[in-house]
Amino acid sequence: MSLPNAVLRLSTDVLADLNDDERLAFAYAHGPALSGFGEDAELVCVWETAEVPEDATGEAVHLTVARFQELLDALGRGEGWEHPSSEALKVIGAFAEGTLLADDSELGSKARAEVTEFPQSLADASRETVAAEAETLATRLAESTDPWDTAETLTSGLHRAYVALFAAAGYFFPGHPNRADFVARYLLGDEVPEAETAVWAAVGTDTLPEAWRTFAKTVLDNC
């Protein structure tokens, strides 16, 4: 299978200048071009150094092996996934769905083998969190008088719920864009996106707390 044009460009125009650097442990690409929902891709370079080299190109994201392993270990412990901005889930999830472009150290292949064994601690922790906070969030939504607070509560709660849904099936939640399409792709249940739609439709009404309870129950029933 040929690589998308965006990935080929990164490999030939950006990575080619770095690939001979012995400090580069491995590099991978990820993004919409690989998932099928766009044409863009991002290059991530992982360096076997104490710090990211100062001369590393600006056309890539850079991490050290130690930082990458720290993020991978966090997910293995069931941590680093709780918020939309959680770095561990974003980095490791992108790596799991991406493609290796360089791996002279074979550390990338080792990490790939690790993510193939989905961390059960993440699945357990996320499901337990959704179950534990279902009523708390319903109460918070009922009492909220500030639309900003309501939106923040919904965004964070939905993120954790989708993490649990995906984790139960052995996938890292790829983030909110195209989530319904990913749910369909991985056969996670049409009723979850439908229940989410009902939540957003209930915003500004007194039915929002019950819509949230229904959504949370729907997610848990599919976990």
Secondary structure, 3 states (H helix, E strand, C coil): CCCCHHHHHHHHHHHHHCCCCCCEEEEEEECHHHHCCCCCCEEEEEECCCCCCCCCCCCCEEEEHHHHHHHHHHHHCCCCCCCCCCHHHHHHHHHHHCEEEECCCCHHHHHHHHHHCCCHHHHHHHHHHHHHHHHHHHHHHHHCCCHHHHHHHHHHHHHHHHHHHHHHCCCCCCCCCCHHHHHHHCCCCCHHHHHHHHHHHHCCCCCHHHHHHHHHHHHHHCC
